[in-house]
Amino acid sequence: MKLVVQVKLLPTTAQAAALEATLRACNEAASWASEVAFENDVKNNFALRKLTYNQAKARWQLGSQAAQHVIKKTCNAYATLRANLRAGNLGRPGSKRYRKATEKPIVFRPEGAQPYDDRILSWQFAERRVSIWTVDERVKDVEFTASPEQLTTLALYRKGESDLVCRDGVWFLLATCEASEESLNMTPVDFLGIDLGIVNIATTSDGEIMAGRELNRVRIRERGLRKKLQKKNTPSTKRRLKKRRRKEARRAKDINHKIAKHVVAEAERTGRGIALVDLTGIRERVRLRKPQRATHSGWSFHQLGAFIAYKARRAGVPVVYVDPAYTSRTCAERGHIDQANRVSQAWFACRNCGFVDHADRNGSRNIRARAWELWRRGAQSTAPAPPQRSDGRGGAGRKRRITASDARCASPAL
């Protein structure tokens, strides 16, 4: 399966200047190639290469491989734009947003990512250094660092292109890896149900609560700070908001990774599968008051499910998605369904048999039972490889960083 490992580069001042000049030259060339593609209505890689290859090399001092990657990056951006238009992500045809996206060529940011292949980027894993092409000359002995786990993955499985990225003056390489997978466990002894919620991000059918009230206190405090900054609406507060947004996204991703890692490790250790709820379209189905919307939509549960899916796929743990309908109102002991069973956010008390339990644990037990029933009726765990995505505005085609697409359960309806 494909993984993307992020390593941090530690260039000297001169090396960083050469890398910055390279990114700017490549993205200027990509913006120019985008104009040519737009004016001539040529979005095919080989056809656009005939129109732009020689001039891009001469005008921006690009090497042969770099020029080809620039042209390919441009075509990938237009392919992504077409996909978004077909999917309706940019509004209906004729709308203001639709016209804005289609009536002018794509422009690449000066610091947009640039792809490298093995001809213009070489790795020395033992010395933790890379040799990388730039518009000035080939820069050798650029140091890099990463966690021990990432370094091991990189040394064993690196294969394919790498993207050069600069964020806030810090340089990174996003390296593609072809990691091995364990064979899928087709005889799980049971399933580990995961209930996703707002107060408690994830609760297992074993009764373990992960990322609960303490995290929510931090999120509420940060939301209040965002409101204060948004009211000021000055250039400095906008810069601070941008910085805080990235920080909060990194924190959420880190927590999702930790939850997914723990869940998969527990399922693998006990020989169980993982049961998740299918939340597709939940935001469109649920109507909320304005004060509730930020809380309801403030966490990336899709990202958490994707992390669990790819980690489970790599460990050989089956993943089954079930319908979440009435899981919070159903008694996990006797199956009695009643809205009054949910006496509060935290507690569940069955009106029929008197069973009392933590509400999220009761819901996760119902999810586990549904997944087990589906598995016995012939459902299969499917965790396809993550699709390749292209960034329409920001440069190179981006691959998911240590993630995979959702596992989907090919099962009959309940």
Backbone torsions as a table, in degrees:
resi	resn	phi	psi	omega
1	MET	NA	153.3	-178.4
2	LYS	-86.0	130.9	172.0
3	LEU	-125.6	158.3	175.9
4	VAL	-125.1	118.3	-178.4
5	VAL	-101.4	130.2	178.9
6	GLN	-97.4	125.0	175.8
7	VAL	-119.8	144.9	-178.8
8	LYS	-94.6	128.6	176.9
9	LEU	-86.7	146.7	178.8
10	LEU	-123.2	67.0	-175.8
11	PRO	-77.6	155.6	170.8
12	THR	-73.5	175.0	-179.6
13	THR	-60.4	-43.5	179.8
14	ALA	-67.3	-39.9	178.9
15	GLN	-65.7	-40.6	179.0
16	ALA	-64.1	-38.4	178.0
17	ALA	-63.7	-40.4	178.4
18	ALA	-66.2	-39.6	178.6
19	LEU	-66.3	-40.6	179.1
20	GLU	-64.3	-42.6	177.9
21	ALA	-63.0	-35.0	179.7
22	THR	-67.5	-46.2	178.7
23	LEU	-60.4	-43.1	-178.9
24	ARG	-64.8	-42.7	179.9
25	ALA	-64.6	-44.4	-178.6
26	CYS	-64.4	-39.7	-178.3
27	ASN	-77.0	-30.7	172.2
28	GLU	-64.8	-42.1	177.3
29	ALA	-64.3	-39.0	178.9
30	ALA	-65.9	-39.5	177.5
31	SER	-65.1	-39.2	176.8
32	TRP	-65.7	-43.5	177.7
33	ALA	-63.2	-34.0	177.3
34	SER	-64.8	-39.0	177.1
35	GLU	-64.1	-41.9	178.4
36	VAL	-63.2	-43.0	179.5
37	ALA	-64.0	-38.3	-179.0
38	PHE	-69.9	-44.5	-177.6
39	GLU	-67.6	-36.4	-177.8
40	ASN	-96.9	-0.7	-177.6
41	ASP	53.2	46.9	178.8
42	VAL	-119.1	109.5	-177.8
43	LYS	-117.0	5.1	178.3
44	ASN	-85.9	140.6	-173.8
45	ASN	-59.6	-51.1	-175.6
46	PHE	-71.1	-36.2	178.2
47	ALA	-68.1	-40.6	179.1
48	LEU	-69.8	-30.5	179.1
49	ARG	-62.9	-36.2	179.6
50	LYS	-64.1	-30.5	-176.7
51	LEU	-87.4	-24.0	-168.4
52	THR	-125.8	-16.9	-168.8
53	TYR	-59.6	-55.0	-175.1
54	ASN	-64.5	-42.2	-178.5
55	GLN	-68.9	-37.8	178.2
56	ALA	-63.2	-40.8	178.3
57	LYS	-63.4	-45.3	-175.1
58	ALA	-73.4	-41.5	-173.0
59	ARG	-74.6	-37.6	-176.5
60	TRP	-112.3	12.5	178.6
61	GLN	53.2	45.8	179.4
62	LEU	-90.1	146.4	172.0
63	GLY	-74.2	170.9	-176.9
64	SER	-60.7	-49.0	-178.5
65	GLN	-66.1	-41.3	179.9
66	ALA	-63.0	-41.0	179.6
67	ALA	-63.3	-40.8	178.7
68	GLN	-65.6	-38.6	178.4
69	HIS	-67.4	-36.0	177.4
70	VAL	-62.2	-45.6	-179.9
71	ILE	-66.5	-41.3	178.8
72	LYS	-64.9	-38.4	177.9
73	LYS	-61.4	-39.5	178.5
74	THR	-63.9	-46.1	179.6
75	CYS	-64.2	-38.2	177.8
76	ASN	-63.5	-37.1	178.7
77	ALA	-63.5	-42.0	178.9
78	TYR	-71.0	-31.7	176.0
79	ALA	-65.3	-39.5	177.0
80	THR	-65.7	-40.7	178.1
81	LEU	-60.8	-44.3	178.8
82	ARG	-61.6	-40.7	179.4
83	ALA	-64.5	-40.6	178.7
84	ASN	-66.7	-36.9	178.0
85	LEU	-66.1	-43.2	179.3
86	ARG	-64.2	-36.3	-178.1
87	ALA	-79.6	-7.6	-179.4
88	GLY	79.7	15.4	-178.5
89	ASN	-72.2	-15.8	-179.3
90	LEU	-113.6	26.0	177.0
91	GLY	87.2	-179.3	-179.9
92	ARG	-78.5	154.1	175.7
93	PRO	-57.0	131.4	-178.2
94	GLY	96.6	-14.8	178.5
95	SER	-71.4	163.3	-176.7
96	LYS	-60.9	-43.7	-179.1
97	ARG	-67.4	-38.6	178.8
98	TYR	-63.7	-46.3	-179.6
99	ARG	-65.2	-38.5	179.9
100	LYS	-61.2	-33.7	-178.1
101	ALA	-81.5	-24.6	-172.4
102	THR	-108.2	-15.7	-173.6
103	GLU	-92.6	2.5	176.9
104	LYS	-147.1	156.8	-178.4
105	PRO	-70.3	157.7	177.0
106	ILE	-70.2	137.9	178.0
107	VAL	-115.8	132.9	-178.8
108	PHE	-96.3	138.6	177.8
109	ARG	-65.3	146.0	179.8
110	PRO	-58.7	-30.0	-178.9
111	GLU	-101.8	17.2	179.6
112	GLY	-62.1	152.7	-176.0
113	ALA	-64.8	149.5	179.0
114	GLN	-127.9	126.5	-180.0
115	PRO	-78.0	147.5	176.6
116	TYR	-130.3	143.3	172.4
117	ASP	-111.5	-174.8	-173.6
118	ASP	-70.7	-12.7	178.0
119	ARG	-77.8	-27.2	-177.1
120	ILE	-119.4	9.3	175.9
121	LEU	-149.2	123.0	178.6
122	SER	-125.2	145.9	-175.7
123	TRP	-110.7	138.1	168.5
124	GLN	-118.9	93.8	-171.6
125	PHE	-68.9	-38.2	-178.7
126	ALA	-62.2	-41.3	-179.3
127	GLU	-87.9	-7.9	-176.6
128	ARG	55.4	53.8	179.4
129	ARG	-139.5	155.8	176.1
130	VAL	-129.3	153.6	172.6
131	SER	-115.3	121.9	-169.5
132	ILE	-132.2	141.4	179.1
133	TRP	-75.1	141.3	171.7
134	THR	-135.1	171.2	-179.4
135	VAL	-69.4	-22.0	178.5
136	ASP	-82.1	-57.1	179.3
137	GLU	-168.0	174.3	177.0
138	ARG	-74.7	123.5	-178.5
139	VAL	-93.4	120.9	-178.1
140	LYS	-105.9	162.1	174.6
141	ASP	58.6	45.6	171.8
142	VAL	-88.2	119.4	-176.3
143	GLU	-74.0	150.7	173.4
144	PHE	-141.0	160.0	-179.8
145	THR	-144.9	157.4	178.2
146	ALA	-166.3	176.2	177.9
147	SER	-69.6	157.8	179.2
148	PRO	-56.9	-38.8	179.5
149	GLU	-64.6	-42.5	179.4
150	GLN	-67.4	-38.9	178.6
151	LEU	-63.3	-39.6	178.0
152	THR	-64.4	-46.2	177.9
153	THR	-59.8	-41.9	-179.2
154	LEU	-63.1	-45.2	-177.5
155	ALA	-67.7	-33.3	-175.4
156	LEU	-86.9	-35.9	-166.0
157	TYR	-124.4	2.2	-175.9
158	ARG	-62.1	130.4	-179.6
159	LYS	-162.6	126.8	177.4
160	GLY	108.2	-160.1	-174.7
161	GLU	-79.6	161.4	173.7
162	SER	-131.9	145.9	-179.5
163	ASP	-106.4	130.9	174.3
164	LEU	-89.0	124.9	-174.5
165	VAL	-132.6	142.8	174.4
166	CYS	-124.2	123.4	177.4
167	ARG	-126.2	115.0	177.7
168	ASP	53.8	40.4	177.9
169	GLY	81.6	2.2	178.6
170	VAL	-106.6	134.3	-173.6
171	TRP	-101.5	139.4	179.8
172	PHE	-136.7	155.0	167.9
173	LEU	-120.1	127.2	176.5
174	LEU	-101.7	104.2	-171.6
175	ALA	-99.3	131.7	177.3
176	THR	-80.2	135.2	179.5
177	CYS	-128.4	142.2	174.0
178	GLU	-103.5	89.6	-174.3
179	ALA	-84.7	152.3	178.3
180	SER	-78.7	159.4	179.4
181	GLU	-125.0	148.1	171.7
182	GLU	-79.9	152.4	176.4
183	SER	-66.7	142.5	-175.3
184	LEU	-67.9	133.1	177.0
185	ASN	-75.9	105.2	-176.9
186	MET	-89.2	-2.5	179.8
187	THR	-128.7	62.8	178.2
188	PRO	-67.2	145.3	179.5
189	VAL	-77.0	-22.8	-180.0
190	ASP	-171.2	-171.5	176.7
191	PHE	-126.1	148.3	174.9
192	LEU	-101.0	107.3	-178.1
193	GLY	-79.1	139.8	179.6
194	ILE	-122.4	116.8	176.3
195	ASP	-99.7	125.6	-179.6
196	LEU	-100.2	136.7	-177.4
197	GLY	-150.5	177.8	-177.9
198	ILE	-87.3	-47.1	179.7
199	VAL	-71.2	-48.8	174.9
200	ASN	-112.1	114.8	-174.1
201	ILE	-57.7	-44.3	-179.1
202	ALA	-146.5	133.4	176.7
203	THR	-130.9	130.0	-178.3
204	THR	-91.6	162.4	177.7
205	SER	-69.1	-10.9	172.8
206	ASP	-82.0	-4.3	179.1
207	GLY	92.7	8.8	-179.1
208	GLU	-88.2	126.0	179.5
209	ILE	-101.7	127.6	-179.2
210	MET	-120.2	130.9	178.2
211	ALA	59.9	72.8	-177.1
212	GLY	-105.3	-128.8	-169.5
213	ARG	-65.3	-33.8	179.9
214	GLU	-61.8	-42.1	176.9
215	LEU	-64.4	-39.3	-178.7
216	ASN	-65.2	-33.1	176.5
217	ARG	-63.4	-40.1	177.4
218	VAL	-65.1	-42.9	-179.0
219	ARG	-64.0	-39.8	178.9
220	ILE	-66.0	-41.2	179.0
221	ARG	-63.8	-41.5	179.3
222	GLU	-69.0	-35.0	177.9
223	ARG	-65.1	-39.3	177.1
224	GLY	-64.5	-39.1	177.6
225	LEU	-65.8	-38.8	177.0
226	ARG	-61.1	-40.8	179.9
227	LYS	-62.0	-42.3	179.9
228	LYS	-63.4	-42.3	-180.0
229	LEU	-68.4	-37.6	-179.9
230	GLN	-66.4	-32.3	179.4
231	LYS	-67.3	-34.2	-179.0
232	LYS	-69.5	-43.1	173.5
233	ASN	55.0	48.0	175.9
234	THR	-110.6	163.8	178.9
235	PRO	-56.6	-39.3	-179.4
236	SER	-68.0	-40.3	178.6
237	THR	-68.2	-32.1	176.4
238	LYS	-65.3	-38.5	176.7
239	ARG	-65.4	-41.6	178.3
240	ARG	-64.9	-39.9	178.1
241	LEU	-62.6	-41.0	178.6
242	LYS	-63.0	-42.3	179.7
243	LYS	-65.9	-42.3	-178.9
244	ARG	-69.1	-35.3	178.8
245	ARG	-61.0	-44.0	179.0
246	ARG	-66.3	-37.9	179.4
247	LYS	-64.1	-43.9	179.1
248	GLU	-65.5	-37.7	178.0
249	ALA	-64.9	-39.4	178.2
250	ARG	-66.0	-40.1	178.6
251	ARG	-63.5	-45.7	-179.5
252	ALA	-62.0	-41.5	179.2
253	LYS	-65.0	-39.9	178.7
254	ASP	-63.1	-44.0	179.4
255	ILE	-65.1	-42.3	178.3
256	ASN	-61.8	-40.2	176.9
257	HIS	-62.2	-43.0	-178.4
258	LYS	-66.0	-42.5	177.9
259	ILE	-62.0	-47.6	-178.4
260	ALA	-62.0	-42.3	-179.9
261	LYS	-62.1	-42.9	-179.4
262	HIS	-66.8	-43.7	-178.7
263	VAL	-62.6	-46.5	-178.5
264	VAL	-66.5	-40.7	179.0
265	ALA	-62.9	-40.4	179.1
266	GLU	-67.1	-42.1	178.4
267	ALA	-65.3	-40.6	179.4
268	GLU	-66.7	-40.1	-178.6
269	ARG	-64.6	-37.0	-176.4
270	THR	-96.3	1.4	178.0
271	GLY	72.4	26.5	-178.8
272	ARG	-105.6	164.8	169.2
273	GLY	-92.6	-178.3	-179.1
274	ILE	-121.0	132.8	179.2
275	ALA	-111.9	122.6	178.1
276	LEU	-123.0	160.7	176.9
277	VAL	-95.6	146.6	177.7
278	ASP	-89.3	107.7	-177.0
279	LEU	-100.1	19.8	-179.3
280	THR	-59.0	125.9	177.3
281	GLY	78.0	13.9	-175.7
282	ILE	-64.7	-34.7	-178.2
283	ARG	-69.6	-31.2	178.2
284	GLU	-78.1	-28.5	-176.5
285	ARG	-82.0	-28.1	-174.5
286	VAL	-99.1	130.6	176.6
287	ARG	-105.4	126.5	-175.6
288	LEU	-129.2	156.6	171.6
289	ARG	-73.2	160.9	-174.4
290	LYS	-58.3	-43.7	179.9
291	PRO	-63.1	-21.9	-177.6
292	GLN	-88.3	-15.8	-171.2
293	ARG	-67.1	-41.8	-179.1
294	ALA	-63.4	-40.2	179.0
295	THR	-67.4	-42.1	-177.1
296	HIS	-67.9	-38.2	-174.5
297	SER	-105.3	14.9	-173.1
298	GLY	-90.3	5.7	178.7
299	TRP	-133.7	141.7	-176.8
300	SER	-88.8	84.7	177.7
301	PHE	-71.6	-29.5	175.7
302	HIS	-62.7	-41.4	177.6
303	GLN	-62.8	-42.3	178.0
304	LEU	-61.3	-44.7	178.3
305	GLY	-63.3	-36.6	178.6
306	ALA	-67.3	-39.9	178.5
307	PHE	-64.0	-43.6	178.4
308	ILE	-62.8	-40.8	-177.3
309	ALA	-63.4	-46.7	-175.9
310	TYR	-73.3	-36.0	178.0
311	LYS	-67.3	-37.7	177.7
312	ALA	-66.9	-39.7	179.0
313	ARG	-62.6	-39.7	179.6
314	ARG	-69.5	-31.4	-179.3
315	ALA	-89.5	-5.2	-179.5
316	GLY	79.7	21.2	-179.3
317	VAL	-94.1	126.8	179.5
318	PRO	-70.3	144.0	178.6
319	VAL	-124.8	129.9	179.3
320	VAL	-126.3	132.3	176.2
321	TYR	-98.9	136.4	-178.4
322	VAL	-124.1	164.1	176.8
323	ASP	-74.5	126.6	-177.3
324	PRO	-82.0	0.9	-173.8
325	ALA	-58.6	127.4	173.7
326	TYR	64.8	13.2	177.9
327	THR	-67.1	-26.4	179.7
328	SER	-84.0	-12.9	-178.4
329	ARG	-107.9	-5.6	-174.6
330	THR	-94.5	134.4	176.8
331	CYS	-73.0	125.0	-178.7
332	ALA	-71.2	-16.6	-179.2
333	GLU	-89.6	-47.7	-174.3
334	ARG	-117.6	-9.0	176.7
335	GLY	83.4	11.9	179.8
336	HIS	-73.2	130.7	-177.9
337	ILE	-109.3	124.0	178.9
338	ASP	-160.2	133.8	179.6
339	GLN	-62.6	-30.2	-179.9
340	ALA	-71.9	-12.0	178.2
341	ASN	-62.3	-31.4	-179.6
342	ARG	-86.4	89.8	-173.3
343	VAL	-73.9	-26.4	177.6
344	SER	-156.9	179.9	178.2
345	GLN	-61.8	-35.9	-171.4
346	ALA	-94.4	-24.0	-169.6
347	TRP	-125.2	148.1	178.2
348	PHE	-121.6	131.3	177.4
349	ALA	-138.0	113.1	-177.3
350	CYS	-68.9	127.9	179.2
351	ARG	-75.4	-14.0	-176.3
352	ASN	-94.3	-51.2	-175.3
353	CYS	-110.7	-6.2	178.5
354	GLY	81.9	8.3	179.4
355	PHE	-65.4	131.6	-178.6
356	VAL	-123.0	134.0	179.9
357	ASP	-158.6	166.7	171.5
358	HIS	-62.7	134.4	-171.8
359	ALA	-60.6	-42.0	-178.4
360	ASP	-70.6	-35.9	177.4
361	ARG	-67.2	-39.9	176.8
362	ASN	-61.0	-42.6	178.1
363	GLY	-63.5	-41.3	179.6
364	SER	-66.9	-31.4	176.4
365	ARG	-67.9	-37.1	176.1
366	ASN	-65.9	-38.7	177.5
367	ILE	-64.0	-42.4	177.8
368	ARG	-60.3	-43.7	-177.6
369	ALA	-65.8	-40.1	179.2
370	ARG	-66.2	-40.3	179.3
371	ALA	-64.9	-41.3	-179.8
372	TRP	-64.5	-39.5	178.0
373	GLU	-65.3	-42.7	177.7
374	LEU	-62.0	-42.5	-178.7
375	TRP	-63.6	-41.0	179.2
376	ARG	-68.9	-23.3	178.4
377	ARG	-89.5	4.9	171.5
378	GLY	107.7	8.5	178.1
379	ALA	-67.6	149.7	-179.9
380	GLN	-120.7	145.4	175.1
381	SER	-82.7	128.9	176.9
382	THR	-128.9	124.7	177.1
383	ALA	-129.6	84.8	-176.3
384	PRO	-65.9	160.5	177.8
385	ALA	-63.8	147.4	-178.8
386	PRO	-63.7	136.5	179.7
387	PRO	-71.5	149.5	175.5
388	GLN	-76.8	135.4	179.9
389	ARG	-122.4	148.2	176.4
390	SER	-114.5	139.5	179.3
391	ASP	-88.1	112.9	-173.6
392	GLY	-66.9	-23.6	-175.6
393	ARG	-120.9	-19.5	-168.2
394	GLY	-108.0	2.8	174.0
395	GLY	125.7	-129.6	-167.3
396	ALA	-68.2	159.6	173.9
397	GLY	-62.4	125.9	-174.8
398	ARG	-99.6	139.4	175.2
399	LYS	-104.7	158.8	-178.5
400	ARG	-71.2	136.0	-177.9
401	ARG	-85.5	108.1	179.7
402	ILE	51.5	43.4	177.1
403	THR	-138.4	174.5	172.7
404	ALA	-147.4	168.6	-179.8
405	SER	-72.5	165.7	-177.1
406	ASP	-62.9	141.9	167.5
407	ALA	-74.1	139.6	178.8
408	ARG	-123.0	137.5	-177.2
409	CYS	-94.1	114.7	178.2
410	ALA	-83.3	79.2	-171.6
411	SER	-129.8	158.8	175.6
412	PRO	-70.4	157.9	180.0
413	ALA	-69.1	150.2	178.9
414	LEU	-72.8	NA	NA
